[in-house]
Amino acid sequence: MRGTAVQDSRLLGLKSWSTTGANGMVKKIVINRSAAKINRRVMGGLALMAAGSLAGCATSPSAPGPVVRTGTGMISSLVAVPAGYDTFYLSGTTGTLPAPEGSPPGAAGPDSGDTEAQAVRAIEKIKATLAEQHLTLGDIVMMHAYLSADPKTGHGDFKGWTAAYTKYFGTPEQPNKPSRTSITVVLGNDATKIEIETIAVRKPK
């Protein structure tokens, strides 16, 4: 019987040994190795389930809301951009025309027109630059316009600048209006009437 028991325990994946108690009787202790392995697997699975439950309880970040623009005039007095948006800073852009190809260095370009004409040309350049980043003029949140001083008045041509600006911002096709600052400065050359610097944002996907 003892030999049979040992053989059966081996077939079942059991580990056994004998020990002698205080009363002199031989006791056989049998440990089921397969059961021990199963217990370890069960405990491991429970640990993974617990970790998954804790991860599910963690609060996932919500998507940022829309840009909020405040103001009733032709510009926004305040633009609030939620955290998480991507920001794009565009260098100053002018609307002056370059000198013809092949002209010597420093040669003057053709007449680039007045402030309105140059502003329209500059905004079109900005529009093209934004498009390369899959952005539009409606994504602009801040604008700085630097106007050249008129020698006669000492002031920039704000009327011409406004005429160009209102063709692109606050319209039925593009109602968004940025915050904006327009100041009179001394620009790099007499031909340049305006230089426009912009900041645009994009909602993360």
KEVEXBA-992712 format. One line per 8 residues: their letters; for each residue x, y, z of C-alpha. Coordinates in nm, 4 decimals. Layout:
BEGIN
a) X:Y:Z ~ ...
***
This chain:
BEGIN
mrgtavqd) 0.0000:0.0000:0.0000 ~ 0.2831:0.2371:0.0880 ~ 0.4566:0.1733:-0.2419 ~ 0.1313:0.2293:-0.4259 ~ 0.0744:0.5575:-0.2462 ~ 0.4174:0.6856:-0.3406 ~ 0.3665:0.5872:-0.7018 ~ 0.0276:0.7603:-0.7158
srllglks) 0.1680:1.0764:-0.5625 ~ 0.4385:1.0958:-0.8280 ~ 0.1859:1.0475:-1.1053 ~ -0.0234:1.3284:-0.9617 ~ 0.2732:1.5654:-0.9324 ~ 0.2841:1.5317:-0.5552 ~ 0.5852:1.5716:-0.3344 ~ 0.5882:1.3466:-0.0263
wsttgang) 0.8120:1.2571:0.2616 ~ 0.7806:1.0734:0.5949 ~ 0.8289:1.2021:0.9453 ~ 0.8201:1.0343:1.2864 ~ 0.5987:1.1868:1.5521 ~ 0.6357:1.1821:1.9285 ~ 0.4284:0.8634:1.9510 ~ 0.6637:0.6850:1.7187
mvkkivin) 0.4107:0.6659:1.4384 ~ 0.5227:0.7433:1.0873 ~ 0.3270:1.0225:0.9235 ~ 0.3319:1.0908:0.5538 ~ 0.3093:1.4549:0.4414 ~ 0.2042:1.5146:0.0841 ~ 0.2219:1.8506:-0.0937 ~ 0.0509:1.8930:-0.4261
rsaakinr) 0.2977:2.0897:-0.6410 ~ 0.0405:2.1465:-0.9116 ~ -0.1953:2.3055:-0.6613 ~ 0.0832:2.5345:-0.5421 ~ 0.1468:2.6487:-0.8989 ~ -0.2250:2.7120:-0.9507 ~ -0.2389:2.9147:-0.6291 ~ 0.0507:3.1317:-0.7468
rvmgglal) -0.1202:3.1919:-1.0807 ~ -0.4472:3.2807:-0.9124 ~ -0.2755:3.5272:-0.6823 ~ -0.0919:3.6829:-0.9754 ~ -0.4167:3.7218:-1.1652 ~ -0.5838:3.8846:-0.8676 ~ -0.2955:4.1310:-0.8409 ~ -0.3321:4.2254:-1.2076
maagslag) -0.7074:4.2701:-1.1662 ~ -0.6522:4.4940:-0.8661 ~ -0.4009:4.7033:-1.0570 ~ -0.6407:4.7370:-1.3475 ~ -0.9203:4.8455:-1.1143 ~ -0.7004:5.1134:-0.9608 ~ -0.6007:5.2373:-1.3054 ~ -0.9652:5.2567:-1.4034
catspsap) -1.0396:5.4647:-1.0956 ~ -0.7797:5.7237:-1.1962 ~ -0.9375:6.0323:-1.3490 ~ -0.8488:6.0657:-1.7175 ~ -0.7726:6.4221:-1.8298 ~ -1.0615:6.5835:-2.0100 ~ -1.0155:6.7492:-2.3487 ~ -0.9619:7.1265:-2.3260
gpvvrtgt) -1.2554:7.3494:-2.4118 ~ -1.2758:7.6109:-2.6862 ~ -1.0885:7.9397:-2.7065 ~ -1.3003:8.2159:-2.5512 ~ -1.2939:8.5622:-2.7112 ~ -1.4391:8.8641:-2.5327 ~ -1.5214:9.2015:-2.6872 ~ -1.7805:9.3659:-2.9085
gmisslva) -1.5555:9.5792:-3.1291 ~ -1.3482:9.4824:-3.4302 ~ -1.0865:9.3208:-3.2018 ~ -1.1130:9.1011:-2.8921 ~ -1.0357:9.2784:-2.5689 ~ -0.9450:8.9427:-2.4164 ~ -0.8746:8.5954:-2.5529 ~ -0.8645:8.3009:-2.3096
vpagydtf) -0.6801:7.9912:-2.4325 ~ -0.7319:7.6718:-2.2275 ~ -0.4284:7.4806:-2.1073 ~ -0.3076:7.2135:-2.3451 ~ -0.3321:7.4045:-2.6731 ~ -0.0362:7.4127:-2.9123 ~ 0.0999:7.7649:-2.9655 ~ 0.2546:7.9020:-3.2864
ylsgttgt) 0.4544:8.2252:-3.2955 ~ 0.4882:8.3891:-3.6362 ~ 0.7653:8.6369:-3.7018 ~ 0.6874:8.9835:-3.8311 ~ 0.5550:8.9764:-4.1873 ~ 0.5591:9.2659:-4.4326 ~ 0.3819:9.3289:-4.7585 ~ 0.6643:9.4938:-4.9493
lpapegsp) 0.7524:9.3679:-5.2959 ~ 1.1032:9.2331:-5.3583 ~ 1.3376:9.3760:-5.6166 ~ 1.3214:9.2037:-5.9560 ~ 1.5265:8.8856:-5.9854 ~ 1.8811:8.9597:-6.0898 ~ 1.8857:9.3065:-5.9333 ~ 2.2066:9.4044:-5.7524
pgaagpds) 2.2132:9.3648:-5.3745 ~ 2.0357:9.6475:-5.1975 ~ 1.8346:9.7460:-5.5029 ~ 1.4960:9.8943:-5.4244 ~ 1.1890:9.6931:-5.5137 ~ 0.8919:9.8250:-5.7040 ~ 0.6391:10.0474:-5.5344 ~ 0.4629:9.8259:-5.2790
gdteaqav) 0.1620:10.0516:-5.2405 ~ 0.0080:10.2159:-4.9377 ~ -0.0555:10.0721:-4.5924 ~ -0.3790:9.8995:-4.6910 ~ -0.2231:9.7271:-4.9909 ~ 0.0794:9.6145:-4.7924 ~ -0.1349:9.4945:-4.5012 ~ -0.3487:9.2834:-4.7361
raiekika) -0.0359:9.1317:-4.8855 ~ 0.1093:9.0631:-4.5402 ~ -0.2102:8.8952:-4.4166 ~ -0.2153:8.6741:-4.7249 ~ 0.1407:8.5669:-4.6441 ~ 0.0382:8.4920:-4.2851 ~ -0.2585:8.2935:-4.4109 ~ -0.0312:8.0801:-4.6310
tlaeqhlt) 0.2143:8.0200:-4.3446 ~ -0.0667:7.9111:-4.1131 ~ -0.2072:7.6776:-4.3774 ~ 0.1222:7.4878:-4.3798 ~ 0.0467:7.4007:-4.0153 ~ -0.3194:7.3230:-4.0914 ~ -0.4262:7.6476:-3.9258 ~ -0.6380:7.9394:-4.0447
lgdivmmh) -0.6621:8.3105:-3.9716 ~ -0.9366:8.2185:-3.7261 ~ -0.6777:8.0463:-3.5078 ~ -0.4893:8.3720:-3.4445 ~ -0.5320:8.4867:-3.0842 ~ -0.2881:8.7801:-3.0709 ~ -0.1658:9.0305:-3.3270 ~ 0.0925:9.3093:-3.3100
aylsadpk) 0.0899:9.5593:-3.5945 ~ 0.3794:9.8020:-3.6375 ~ 0.2968:10.0959:-3.8624 ~ 0.5491:10.3242:-4.0222 ~ 0.5138:10.6897:-3.9264 ~ 0.3934:10.9241:-4.1968 ~ 0.6550:11.2026:-4.2326 ~ 0.3767:11.4617:-4.2558
tghgdfkg) 0.1757:11.3577:-3.9509 ~ 0.4153:11.1482:-3.7460 ~ 0.1465:10.8792:-3.7144 ~ 0.0832:10.5466:-3.8834 ~ -0.1942:10.4976:-4.1349 ~ -0.4439:10.3372:-3.8992 ~ -0.7284:10.3959:-4.1428 ~ -0.5572:10.1970:-4.4150
wtaaytky) -0.4615:9.9235:-4.1667 ~ -0.8202:9.8962:-4.0422 ~ -0.9524:9.8716:-4.3972 ~ -0.7251:9.5730:-4.4644 ~ -0.7841:9.4060:-4.1271 ~ -1.1639:9.4107:-4.1506 ~ -1.1505:9.2197:-4.4795 ~ -1.0236:8.9129:-4.2934
fgtpeqpn) -1.1389:8.9322:-3.9307 ~ -1.4873:8.9633:-3.7843 ~ -1.6525:8.8755:-4.1136 ~ -1.9372:8.6287:-4.1780 ~ -1.6841:8.3928:-4.3370 ~ -1.4275:8.4325:-4.0585 ~ -1.5877:8.5764:-3.7417 ~ -1.2971:8.5184:-3.5019
kpsrtsit) -1.1153:8.8314:-3.3867 ~ -0.7780:8.8340:-3.2135 ~ -0.6580:9.0602:-2.9393 ~ -0.4518:9.3256:-3.1125 ~ -0.2029:9.6051:-3.0553 ~ -0.1222:9.8618:-3.3253 ~ 0.1577:10.1130:-3.2729 ~ 0.3562:10.3612:-3.4773
vvlgndat) 0.7275:10.2829:-3.5067 ~ 1.0285:10.3427:-3.7285 ~ 1.0603:10.0395:-3.9564 ~ 1.3671:9.9152:-4.1376 ~ 1.3175:10.1072:-4.4615 ~ 1.1025:10.3786:-4.6116 ~ 0.9181:10.1384:-4.8427 ~ 0.7682:9.9300:-4.5619
kieietia) 0.4442:10.0735:-4.4275 ~ 0.3460:9.7927:-4.1876 ~ 0.4802:9.4776:-4.0256 ~ 0.2471:9.2247:-3.8614 ~ 0.3393:8.9732:-3.5933 ~ 0.0908:8.7030:-3.4893 ~ 0.0339:8.4232:-3.2393 ~ -0.1963:8.1321:-3.3231
vrkpk) -0.3112:7.8264:-3.1285 ~ -0.4360:7.4809:-3.2127 ~ -0.6511:7.2487:-3.0052 ~ -0.4760:6.9163:-2.9394 ~ -0.6221:6.6061:-3.0990
***
